[in-house]
């Protein structure tokens, strides 16, 4: 069975998602991610590092949209970092790149 993990990295102050975001794994981690976005206290910026997400399907992409909506409702600023090019291309084709706060770190 595919696996996905979320780990907070204090050095970067980001939540790192590792593994596969798909139909099989999103239900395993969705509530935990949404709880993080809603319950970050006074912290107004919530950042997710996605460079270690090895595969993402449309369910993973829809999770990103739901995370973005939850952040807006919670008054949080949200940033997704280092999403794989394939996912960025899908977001672009489906006009989600204007909705999703996607960023790249300088290499």
N, C-alpha and C positions, 0 to 999 in steps of 0.2 A: 504494500500500500504506500502511495506517495506520502511524503512528510513535509510539514512546514513548521517553522519555529519563529518566535519573536523574542528578541533579546534587547534590553536597553544597554546602550554603550555610553557610560558617563563621560568619556573623553570627547566624543563627538556630540553628545547630548541628543542622540537619535535612537529611534527604535529600529533595529535591524531585522528585516524579514529574510529568512533563509529557506530555500527549498522551492516547492511548487505551489502556485496559487491556481487551483483548478476546482472543478465540480466536486472532486473527492476531498479536497483539503480546506477549502474556504469555510464550510460549516464548522470545522474543527477550531478555527481561530477567529472567525468573524466577531463574535461577541466580545472576546478579549480585546481585540483592536478597537472596537467601538467604545468599550468601557474606558480604555486609555485616553481616547480623544475627549470623551465627556468628563473625565475625572482628573485632569492634569492640574487642578487647583488654579492658582494664580498664574501659572505658566500660560502665556497667550500663544506661544508658537509650539506646534507639535510637528516633528520632522520624522519621516520614515526613509530609511536607506534600503533600496531595493536592488542593489548590485548583485546580491547573492540569491536573488530569485531566479532559478534556472529555467522556469517555464511558467507562462501565465496564459490562461485561456480567457474566453469572454466572461466567465464567472469571476475570475480574478479582476478583470477590468471593471466589471460592474461593482465589485467590492470597493475599488478605488473611488468610484463615483459616490457610493454610499458613505464612505469615510469623509469625502469632501463635503457632502450635504450635512453630515453630523457635525463636522467642525464648524460649518457656517452657523448652524442652529445653536451651537454651544458658544459662539463668539470667539472661536479660536482661529488663528492663522495656521494654515497647513502647508507643508511642502513635502513632495515626493522627490527623492534624489536617485539619480543613476539608474533609471529604468532601462531595460534592454531595448536596443534599437527596434526590434520586431514589435514590441508592445507600443513604442512611440509611433511607429508607422500605422498600427491599427487604430490608435487614438486619433491620429491625424485624418485617416480615411473616414472615420466615423464622426468627425467633428468634435471629438471630446478633448482635443488638446487645448481648446479655449476654456474648458470647464475645469480640467485637472491641473493643479499647480505642480507642474513637472519641471525639475531643475537638474542641471549637470554640474558636478564639481569640476573645477579646473584640474587638468591632469598635469 
